[in-house]
Each structure stands twice: as C-alpha cells, then as structure tokens.
Amino acid sequence: MRSIKYILGGNPGCFADCIDYAKNHPIKSIRLGLKTDNEITEEVILKRLVGFFTWEFENKIITYEELFGGIVESEGINRQKDSVVNANRRLNRRLKDFEQFNIEVLNNEVRFKINS
C-alpha cells in the first residue's frame, strides 16, 4: 500500500511507493544492505535487524529501511538464533517480492548473523 507521504507529495519512501514510482521512471539499480542497531529501554536491550534498500532511478535516489526482526539481549542463545532465522525468513520474503516484479537486487545474498 502506498504511503500518504507518497500520495500527497510524490516522494517514495517504502517498497510499495517505489514499485509504483518505477511504473513511470526506469530503475537503474537497487542495492540491499543490512545493519543492526540497539534500542535500549528501561526493561530491555533490543538489537534491531534492519535492511536498507537504495533505489537508483534516472532522476533520484531513494533509500528506506525495513525492520526484519530483533534480538532481545537477555534471551538465551537458542532464542536469539531463532530470532535471526525469523528475520532472514522475512528478508527472503521481501526479496521474493522483488522477484515477482522481475527486479534484480544487488547484494541480495547477504543475511543476518547471530553475532551481527
């Protein structure tokens, strides 16, 4: 579903927005990157597993992040491994979305690791 920001302002900011934008603007390339960052609250430290996509069109570059999962630092190693597996499943699902539109994503082989 396209975002309100895109509908009102024409600036893509998520997957659906970029797919719609690509209907009228040729894609030069799309690159996938992964990162982790810590979210710290009084109750928990959460390591967020984030993918960021950089779309290069002929007239602009658009970068946005997608949260694919998280690891609670206080959980056991087996639960942390399960969290990484689940995040990688979500990432694989997103990459399949690109395949459905016959769009190639550079660096699509990267995956989250337990020590990331």
Phi and psi in radians as a Rosetta constraint file:
Dihedral C 1 N 2 CA 2 C 2 CIRCULARHARMONIC -1.176 0.35
Dihedral N 2 CA 2 C 2 N 3 CIRCULARHARMONIC 2.568 0.35
Dihedral C 2 N 3 CA 3 C 3 CIRCULARHARMONIC -1.425 0.35
Dihedral N 3 CA 3 C 3 N 4 CIRCULARHARMONIC 2.745 0.35
Dihedral C 3 N 4 CA 4 C 4 CIRCULARHARMONIC -1.058 0.35
Dihedral N 4 CA 4 C 4 N 5 CIRCULARHARMONIC -0.714 0.35
Dihedral C 4 N 5 CA 5 C 5 CIRCULARHARMONIC -0.987 0.35
Dihedral N 5 CA 5 C 5 N 6 CIRCULARHARMONIC -0.722 0.35
Dihedral C 5 N 6 CA 6 C 6 CIRCULARHARMONIC -1.273 0.35
Dihedral N 6 CA 6 C 6 N 7 CIRCULARHARMONIC -0.765 0.35
Dihedral C 6 N 7 CA 7 C 7 CIRCULARHARMONIC -1.074 0.35
Dihedral N 7 CA 7 C 7 N 8 CIRCULARHARMONIC -0.764 0.35
Dihedral C 7 N 8 CA 8 C 8 CIRCULARHARMONIC -1.452 0.35
Dihedral N 8 CA 8 C 8 N 9 CIRCULARHARMONIC -0.613 0.35
Dihedral C 8 N 9 CA 9 C 9 CIRCULARHARMONIC -1.983 0.35
Dihedral N 9 CA 9 C 9 N 10 CIRCULARHARMONIC -0.210 0.35
Dihedral C 9 N 10 CA 10 C 10 CIRCULARHARMONIC 1.363 0.35
Dihedral N 10 CA 10 C 10 N 11 CIRCULARHARMONIC 0.206 0.35
Dihedral C 10 N 11 CA 11 C 11 CIRCULARHARMONIC -1.816 0.35
Dihedral N 11 CA 11 C 11 N 12 CIRCULARHARMONIC 1.882 0.35
Dihedral C 11 N 12 CA 12 C 12 CIRCULARHARMONIC -1.094 0.35
Dihedral N 12 CA 12 C 12 N 13 CIRCULARHARMONIC 2.508 0.35
Dihedral C 12 N 13 CA 13 C 13 CIRCULARHARMONIC -2.533 0.35
Dihedral N 13 CA 13 C 13 N 14 CIRCULARHARMONIC 0.159 0.35
Dihedral C 13 N 14 CA 14 C 14 CIRCULARHARMONIC -2.721 0.35
Dihedral N 14 CA 14 C 14 N 15 CIRCULARHARMONIC 3.100 0.35
Dihedral C 14 N 15 CA 15 C 15 CIRCULARHARMONIC -0.965 0.35
Dihedral N 15 CA 15 C 15 N 16 CIRCULARHARMONIC -0.926 0.35
Dihedral C 15 N 16 CA 16 C 16 CIRCULARHARMONIC -1.068 0.35
Dihedral N 16 CA 16 C 16 N 17 CIRCULARHARMONIC -0.697 0.35
Dihedral C 16 N 17 CA 17 C 17 CIRCULARHARMONIC -1.065 0.35
Dihedral N 17 CA 17 C 17 N 18 CIRCULARHARMONIC -0.804 0.35
Dihedral C 17 N 18 CA 18 C 18 CIRCULARHARMONIC -1.173 0.35
Dihedral N 18 CA 18 C 18 N 19 CIRCULARHARMONIC -0.651 0.35
Dihedral C 18 N 19 CA 19 C 19 CIRCULARHARMONIC -1.069 0.35
Dihedral N 19 CA 19 C 19 N 20 CIRCULARHARMONIC -0.773 0.35
Dihedral C 19 N 20 CA 20 C 20 CIRCULARHARMONIC -1.138 0.35
Dihedral N 20 CA 20 C 20 N 21 CIRCULARHARMONIC -0.768 0.35
Dihedral C 20 N 21 CA 21 C 21 CIRCULARHARMONIC -1.069 0.35
Dihedral N 21 CA 21 C 21 N 22 CIRCULARHARMONIC -0.631 0.35
Dihedral C 21 N 22 CA 22 C 22 CIRCULARHARMONIC -1.183 0.35
Dihedral N 22 CA 22 C 22 N 23 CIRCULARHARMONIC -0.277 0.35
Dihedral C 22 N 23 CA 23 C 23 CIRCULARHARMONIC -1.100 0.35
Dihedral N 23 CA 23 C 23 N 24 CIRCULARHARMONIC -0.517 0.35
Dihedral C 23 N 24 CA 24 C 24 CIRCULARHARMONIC -2.059 0.35
Dihedral N 24 CA 24 C 24 N 25 CIRCULARHARMONIC -0.031 0.35
Dihedral C 24 N 25 CA 25 C 25 CIRCULARHARMONIC -2.380 0.35
Dihedral N 25 CA 25 C 25 N 26 CIRCULARHARMONIC 2.086 0.35
Dihedral C 25 N 26 CA 26 C 26 CIRCULARHARMONIC -1.064 0.35
Dihedral N 26 CA 26 C 26 N 27 CIRCULARHARMONIC 2.429 0.35
Dihedral C 26 N 27 CA 27 C 27 CIRCULARHARMONIC -1.518 0.35
Dihedral N 27 CA 27 C 27 N 28 CIRCULARHARMONIC 2.237 0.35
Dihedral C 27 N 28 CA 28 C 28 CIRCULARHARMONIC -1.473 0.35
Dihedral N 28 CA 28 C 28 N 29 CIRCULARHARMONIC -0.805 0.35
Dihedral C 28 N 29 CA 29 C 29 CIRCULARHARMONIC -2.892 0.35
Dihedral N 29 CA 29 C 29 N 30 CIRCULARHARMONIC 2.808 0.35
Dihedral C 29 N 30 CA 30 C 30 CIRCULARHARMONIC -2.346 0.35
Dihedral N 30 CA 30 C 30 N 31 CIRCULARHARMONIC 2.317 0.35
Dihedral C 30 N 31 CA 31 C 31 CIRCULARHARMONIC -2.172 0.35
Dihedral N 31 CA 31 C 31 N 32 CIRCULARHARMONIC 2.432 0.35
Dihedral C 31 N 32 CA 32 C 32 CIRCULARHARMONIC -1.829 0.35
Dihedral N 32 CA 32 C 32 N 33 CIRCULARHARMONIC 2.370 0.35
Dihedral C 32 N 33 CA 33 C 33 CIRCULARHARMONIC -2.327 0.35
Dihedral N 33 CA 33 C 33 N 34 CIRCULARHARMONIC 2.721 0.35
Dihedral C 33 N 34 CA 34 C 34 CIRCULARHARMONIC -2.113 0.35
Dihedral N 34 CA 34 C 34 N 35 CIRCULARHARMONIC 2.602 0.35
Dihedral C 34 N 35 CA 35 C 35 CIRCULARHARMONIC -2.653 0.35
Dihedral N 35 CA 35 C 35 N 36 CIRCULARHARMONIC 2.824 0.35
Dihedral C 35 N 36 CA 36 C 36 CIRCULARHARMONIC -2.201 0.35
Dihedral N 36 CA 36 C 36 N 37 CIRCULARHARMONIC 2.578 0.35
Dihedral C 36 N 37 CA 37 C 37 CIRCULARHARMONIC -2.532 0.35
Dihedral N 37 CA 37 C 37 N 38 CIRCULARHARMONIC 2.749 0.35
Dihedral C 37 N 38 CA 38 C 38 CIRCULARHARMONIC -1.705 0.35
Dihedral N 38 CA 38 C 38 N 39 CIRCULARHARMONIC 2.346 0.35
Dihedral C 38 N 39 CA 39 C 39 CIRCULARHARMONIC -1.968 0.35
Dihedral N 39 CA 39 C 39 N 40 CIRCULARHARMONIC 2.074 0.35
Dihedral C 39 N 40 CA 40 C 40 CIRCULARHARMONIC -2.004 0.35
Dihedral N 40 CA 40 C 40 N 41 CIRCULARHARMONIC 2.183 0.35
Dihedral C 40 N 41 CA 41 C 41 CIRCULARHARMONIC -2.132 0.35
Dihedral N 41 CA 41 C 41 N 42 CIRCULARHARMONIC -3.131 0.35
Dihedral C 41 N 42 CA 42 C 42 CIRCULARHARMONIC -1.159 0.35
Dihedral N 42 CA 42 C 42 N 43 CIRCULARHARMONIC -0.478 0.35
Dihedral C 42 N 43 CA 43 C 43 CIRCULARHARMONIC -1.646 0.35
Dihedral N 43 CA 43 C 43 N 44 CIRCULARHARMONIC -0.531 0.35
Dihedral C 43 N 44 CA 44 C 44 CIRCULARHARMONIC -2.714 0.35
Dihedral N 44 CA 44 C 44 N 45 CIRCULARHARMONIC 2.697 0.35
Dihedral C 44 N 45 CA 45 C 45 CIRCULARHARMONIC -1.915 0.35
Dihedral N 45 CA 45 C 45 N 46 CIRCULARHARMONIC 2.110 0.35
Dihedral C 45 N 46 CA 46 C 46 CIRCULARHARMONIC -2.016 0.35
Dihedral N 46 CA 46 C 46 N 47 CIRCULARHARMONIC 2.200 0.35
Dihedral C 46 N 47 CA 47 C 47 CIRCULARHARMONIC -1.617 0.35
Dihedral N 47 CA 47 C 47 N 48 CIRCULARHARMONIC 1.957 0.35
Dihedral C 47 N 48 CA 48 C 48 CIRCULARHARMONIC -1.464 0.35
Dihedral N 48 CA 48 C 48 N 49 CIRCULARHARMONIC 2.350 0.35
Dihedral C 48 N 49 CA 49 C 49 CIRCULARHARMONIC -1.811 0.35
Dihedral N 49 CA 49 C 49 N 50 CIRCULARHARMONIC 1.904 0.35
Dihedral C 49 N 50 CA 50 C 50 CIRCULARHARMONIC -2.111 0.35
Dihedral N 50 CA 50 C 50 N 51 CIRCULARHARMONIC 2.391 0.35
Dihedral C 50 N 51 CA 51 C 51 CIRCULARHARMONIC -1.866 0.35
Dihedral N 51 CA 51 C 51 N 52 CIRCULARHARMONIC 2.488 0.35
Dihedral C 51 N 52 CA 52 C 52 CIRCULARHARMONIC -2.195 0.35
Dihedral N 52 CA 52 C 52 N 53 CIRCULARHARMONIC 2.403 0.35
Dihedral C 52 N 53 CA 53 C 53 CIRCULARHARMONIC -1.995 0.35
Dihedral N 53 CA 53 C 53 N 54 CIRCULARHARMONIC 2.315 0.35
Dihedral C 53 N 54 CA 54 C 54 CIRCULARHARMONIC -2.026 0.35
Dihedral N 54 CA 54 C 54 N 55 CIRCULARHARMONIC 1.980 0.35
Dihedral C 54 N 55 CA 55 C 55 CIRCULARHARMONIC -1.740 0.35
Dihedral N 55 CA 55 C 55 N 56 CIRCULARHARMONIC 2.216 0.35
Dihedral C 55 N 56 CA 56 C 56 CIRCULARHARMONIC -1.919 0.35
Dihedral N 56 CA 56 C 56 N 57 CIRCULARHARMONIC 2.021 0.35
Dihedral C 56 N 57 CA 57 C 57 CIRCULARHARMONIC -1.806 0.35
Dihedral N 57 CA 57 C 57 N 58 CIRCULARHARMONIC 3.040 0.35
Dihedral C 57 N 58 CA 58 C 58 CIRCULARHARMONIC -1.111 0.35
Dihedral N 58 CA 58 C 58 N 59 CIRCULARHARMONIC -0.489 0.35
Dihedral C 58 N 59 CA 59 C 59 CIRCULARHARMONIC -2.079 0.35
Dihedral N 59 CA 59 C 59 N 60 CIRCULARHARMONIC -0.046 0.35
Dihedral C 59 N 60 CA 60 C 60 CIRCULARHARMONIC -2.859 0.35
Dihedral N 60 CA 60 C 60 N 61 CIRCULARHARMONIC 2.827 0.35
Dihedral C 60 N 61 CA 61 C 61 CIRCULARHARMONIC -2.048 0.35
Dihedral N 61 CA 61 C 61 N 62 CIRCULARHARMONIC 2.306 0.35
Dihedral C 61 N 62 CA 62 C 62 CIRCULARHARMONIC -2.157 0.35
Dihedral N 62 CA 62 C 62 N 63 CIRCULARHARMONIC 2.247 0.35
Dihedral C 62 N 63 CA 63 C 63 CIRCULARHARMONIC -2.197 0.35
Dihedral N 63 CA 63 C 63 N 64 CIRCULARHARMONIC 2.351 0.35
Dihedral C 63 N 64 CA 64 C 64 CIRCULARHARMONIC -2.538 0.35
Dihedral N 64 CA 64 C 64 N 65 CIRCULARHARMONIC 2.804 0.35
Dihedral C 64 N 65 CA 65 C 65 CIRCULARHARMONIC -1.939 0.35
Dihedral N 65 CA 65 C 65 N 66 CIRCULARHARMONIC 2.610 0.35
Dihedral C 65 N 66 CA 66 C 66 CIRCULARHARMONIC -2.253 0.35
Dihedral N 66 CA 66 C 66 N 67 CIRCULARHARMONIC 2.298 0.35
Dihedral C 66 N 67 CA 67 C 67 CIRCULARHARMONIC -1.468 0.35
Dihedral N 67 CA 67 C 67 N 68 CIRCULARHARMONIC 2.144 0.35
Dihedral C 67 N 68 CA 68 C 68 CIRCULARHARMONIC -1.838 0.35
Dihedral N 68 CA 68 C 68 N 69 CIRCULARHARMONIC -0.206 0.35
Dihedral C 68 N 69 CA 69 C 69 CIRCULARHARMONIC 2.859 0.35
Dihedral N 69 CA 69 C 69 N 70 CIRCULARHARMONIC -2.962 0.35
Dihedral C 69 N 70 CA 70 C 70 CIRCULARHARMONIC -2.807 0.35
Dihedral N 70 CA 70 C 70 N 71 CIRCULARHARMONIC 2.788 0.35
Dihedral C 70 N 71 CA 71 C 71 CIRCULARHARMONIC -2.106 0.35
Dihedral N 71 CA 71 C 71 N 72 CIRCULARHARMONIC 2.172 0.35
Dihedral C 71 N 72 CA 72 C 72 CIRCULARHARMONIC -1.461 0.35
Dihedral N 72 CA 72 C 72 N 73 CIRCULARHARMONIC 2.081 0.35
Dihedral C 72 N 73 CA 73 C 73 CIRCULARHARMONIC -1.025 0.35
Dihedral N 73 CA 73 C 73 N 74 CIRCULARHARMONIC -0.539 0.35
Dihedral C 73 N 74 CA 74 C 74 CIRCULARHARMONIC -1.446 0.35
Dihedral N 74 CA 74 C 74 N 75 CIRCULARHARMONIC -0.120 0.35
Dihedral C 74 N 75 CA 75 C 75 CIRCULARHARMONIC -1.373 0.35
Dihedral N 75 CA 75 C 75 N 76 CIRCULARHARMONIC 2.790 0.35
Dihedral C 75 N 76 CA 76 C 76 CIRCULARHARMONIC -1.169 0.35
Dihedral N 76 CA 76 C 76 N 77 CIRCULARHARMONIC 2.856 0.35
Dihedral C 76 N 77 CA 77 C 77 CIRCULARHARMONIC -1.093 0.35
Dihedral N 77 CA 77 C 77 N 78 CIRCULARHARMONIC -0.632 0.35
Dihedral C 77 N 78 CA 78 C 78 CIRCULARHARMONIC -1.150 0.35
Dihedral N 78 CA 78 C 78 N 79 CIRCULARHARMONIC -0.707 0.35
Dihedral C 78 N 79 CA 79 C 79 CIRCULARHARMONIC -1.187 0.35
Dihedral N 79 CA 79 C 79 N 80 CIRCULARHARMONIC -0.650 0.35
Dihedral C 79 N 80 CA 80 C 80 CIRCULARHARMONIC -1.112 0.35
Dihedral N 80 CA 80 C 80 N 81 CIRCULARHARMONIC -0.712 0.35
Dihedral C 80 N 81 CA 81 C 81 CIRCULARHARMONIC -1.086 0.35
Dihedral N 81 CA 81 C 81 N 82 CIRCULARHARMONIC -0.726 0.35
Dihedral C 81 N 82 CA 82 C 82 CIRCULARHARMONIC -1.065 0.35
Dihedral N 82 CA 82 C 82 N 83 CIRCULARHARMONIC -0.683 0.35
Dihedral C 82 N 83 CA 83 C 83 CIRCULARHARMONIC -1.109 0.35
Dihedral N 83 CA 83 C 83 N 84 CIRCULARHARMONIC -0.696 0.35
Dihedral C 83 N 84 CA 84 C 84 CIRCULARHARMONIC -1.176 0.35
Dihedral N 84 CA 84 C 84 N 85 CIRCULARHARMONIC -0.745 0.35
Dihedral C 84 N 85 CA 85 C 85 CIRCULARHARMONIC -1.032 0.35
Dihedral N 85 CA 85 C 85 N 86 CIRCULARHARMONIC -0.773 0.35
Dihedral C 85 N 86 CA 86 C 86 CIRCULARHARMONIC -1.123 0.35
Dihedral N 86 CA 86 C 86 N 87 CIRCULARHARMONIC -0.702 0.35
Dihedral C 86 N 87 CA 87 C 87 CIRCULARHARMONIC -1.105 0.35
Dihedral N 87 CA 87 C 87 N 88 CIRCULARHARMONIC -0.711 0.35
Dihedral C 87 N 88 CA 88 C 88 CIRCULARHARMONIC -1.172 0.35
Dihedral N 88 CA 88 C 88 N 89 CIRCULARHARMONIC -0.578 0.35
Dihedral C 88 N 89 CA 89 C 89 CIRCULARHARMONIC -1.104 0.35
Dihedral N 89 CA 89 C 89 N 90 CIRCULARHARMONIC -0.784 0.35
Dihedral C 89 N 90 CA 90 C 90 CIRCULARHARMONIC -1.098 0.35
Dihedral N 90 CA 90 C 90 N 91 CIRCULARHARMONIC -0.703 0.35
Dihedral C 90 N 91 CA 91 C 91 CIRCULARHARMONIC -1.096 0.35
Dihedral N 91 CA 91 C 91 N 92 CIRCULARHARMONIC -0.785 0.35
Dihedral C 91 N 92 CA 92 C 92 CIRCULARHARMONIC -1.048 0.35
Dihedral N 92 CA 92 C 92 N 93 CIRCULARHARMONIC -0.676 0.35
Dihedral C 92 N 93 CA 93 C 93 CIRCULARHARMONIC -1.102 0.35
Dihedral N 93 CA 93 C 93 N 94 CIRCULARHARMONIC -0.730 0.35
Dihedral C 93 N 94 CA 94 C 94 CIRCULARHARMONIC -1.106 0.35
Dihedral N 94 CA 94 C 94 N 95 CIRCULARHARMONIC -0.726 0.35
Dihedral C 94 N 95 CA 95 C 95 CIRCULARHARMONIC -1.128 0.35
Dihedral N 95 CA 95 C 95 N 96 CIRCULARHARMONIC -0.583 0.35
Dihedral C 95 N 96 CA 96 C 96 CIRCULARHARMONIC -1.153 0.35
Dihedral N 96 CA 96 C 96 N 97 CIRCULARHARMONIC -0.575 0.35
Dihedral C 96 N 97 CA 97 C 97 CIRCULARHARMONIC -1.043 0.35
Dihedral N 97 CA 97 C 97 N 98 CIRCULARHARMONIC -0.732 0.35
Dihedral C 97 N 98 CA 98 C 98 CIRCULARHARMONIC -1.100 0.35
Dihedral N 98 CA 98 C 98 N 99 CIRCULARHARMONIC -0.738 0.35
Dihedral C 98 N 99 CA 99 C 99 CIRCULARHARMONIC -1.043 0.35
Dihedral N 99 CA 99 C 99 N 100 CIRCULARHARMONIC -0.665 0.35
Dihedral C 99 N 100 CA 100 C 100 CIRCULARHARMONIC -1.047 0.35
Dihedral N 100 CA 100 C 100 N 101 CIRCULARHARMONIC -0.505 0.35
Dihedral C 100 N 101 CA 101 C 101 CIRCULARHARMONIC -1.689 0.35
Dihedral N 101 CA 101 C 101 N 102 CIRCULARHARMONIC 0.154 0.35
Dihedral C 101 N 102 CA 102 C 102 CIRCULARHARMONIC 0.969 0.35
Dihedral N 102 CA 102 C 102 N 103 CIRCULARHARMONIC 0.753 0.35
Dihedral C 102 N 103 CA 103 C 103 CIRCULARHARMONIC -1.934 0.35
Dihedral N 103 CA 103 C 103 N 104 CIRCULARHARMONIC 2.197 0.35
Dihedral C 103 N 104 CA 104 C 104 CIRCULARHARMONIC -1.490 0.35
Dihedral N 104 CA 104 C 104 N 105 CIRCULARHARMONIC 2.372 0.35
Dihedral C 104 N 105 CA 105 C 105 CIRCULARHARMONIC -1.995 0.35
Dihedral N 105 CA 105 C 105 N 106 CIRCULARHARMONIC 2.142 0.35
Dihedral C 105 N 106 CA 106 C 106 CIRCULARHARMONIC -1.263 0.35
Dihedral N 106 CA 106 C 106 N 107 CIRCULARHARMONIC 2.568 0.35
Dihedral C 106 N 107 CA 107 C 107 CIRCULARHARMONIC 1.152 0.35
Dihedral N 107 CA 107 C 107 N 108 CIRCULARHARMONIC 0.517 0.35
Dihedral C 107 N 108 CA 108 C 108 CIRCULARHARMONIC -1.349 0.35
Dihedral N 108 CA 108 C 108 N 109 CIRCULARHARMONIC -0.013 0.35
Dihedral C 108 N 109 CA 109 C 109 CIRCULARHARMONIC -1.561 0.35
Dihedral N 109 CA 109 C 109 N 110 CIRCULARHARMONIC -0.158 0.35
Dihedral C 109 N 110 CA 110 C 110 CIRCULARHARMONIC -1.205 0.35
Dihedral N 110 CA 110 C 110 N 111 CIRCULARHARMONIC 2.571 0.35
Dihedral C 110 N 111 CA 111 C 111 CIRCULARHARMONIC -2.488 0.35
Dihedral N 111 CA 111 C 111 N 112 CIRCULARHARMONIC 2.750 0.35
Dihedral C 111 N 112 CA 112 C 112 CIRCULARHARMONIC -1.268 0.35
Dihedral N 112 CA 112 C 112 N 113 CIRCULARHARMONIC 2.607 0.35
Dihedral C 112 N 113 CA 113 C 113 CIRCULARHARMONIC -2.175 0.35
Dihedral N 113 CA 113 C 113 N 114 CIRCULARHARMONIC 2.772 0.35
Dihedral C 113 N 114 CA 114 C 114 CIRCULARHARMONIC -1.088 0.35
Dihedral N 114 CA 114 C 114 N 115 CIRCULARHARMONIC -0.540 0.35
Dihedral C 114 N 115 CA 115 C 115 CIRCULARHARMONIC -1.727 0.35
Dihedral N 115 CA 115 C 115 N 116 CIRCULARHARMONIC 0.334 0.35
